[in-house]
């Protein structure tokens, strides 16, 4: 599981929120937010910033995790990347 997805799910569950609540906050369909939590759809940088505010979390941490996931995705098939 990617780092950002894990953080979003943990934050939502810790605050006893439903997926539809964080989806509404970033103005996406509940289905898309569900896909994002299953790592089947990528959130934009702006959506990440909105979620960090929604969960009262560090914007820098969310962006760092988002960037980390992008790097991992970019080098995933490179044998020397591990």
LINPE-V833623 format. One record per backbone hydrogen bond with DSSP energy under -0.5 kcal/mol. CO is the residue of the C=O (numbers start at 0). NH is the residue of the N-H. If there is no record, write none. Layout:
co->CO nh->NH
co->CO nh->NH
//
This chain:
co->1 nh->5
co->2 nh->6
co->3 nh->7
co->4 nh->8
co->5 nh->9
co->6 nh->10
co->7 nh->11
co->8 nh->12
co->9 nh->13
co->10 nh->14
co->11 nh->16
co->12 nh->15
co->17 nh->20
co->17 nh->21
co->18 nh->22
co->19 nh->23
co->20 nh->24
co->21 nh->25
co->22 nh->27
co->23 nh->26
co->28 nh->32
co->29 nh->33
co->30 nh->34
co->31 nh->35
co->32 nh->36
co->33 nh->37
co->34 nh->39
co->34 nh->40
co->35 nh->38
co->43 nh->47
co->44 nh->48
co->45 nh->49
co->46 nh->50
co->47 nh->51
co->48 nh->52
co->49 nh->53
co->50 nh->54
co->51 nh->56
co->52 nh->55
co->57 nh->61
co->58 nh->62
co->59 nh->63
co->60 nh->64
co->61 nh->65
co->62 nh->66
co->63 nh->67
co->64 nh->68
co->65 nh->69
co->66 nh->70
co->67 nh->71
co->68 nh->72
co->69 nh->73
co->70 nh->74
co->71 nh->75
co->72 nh->75
co->74 nh->77
co->76 nh->78
co->77 nh->80
co->78 nh->81
//
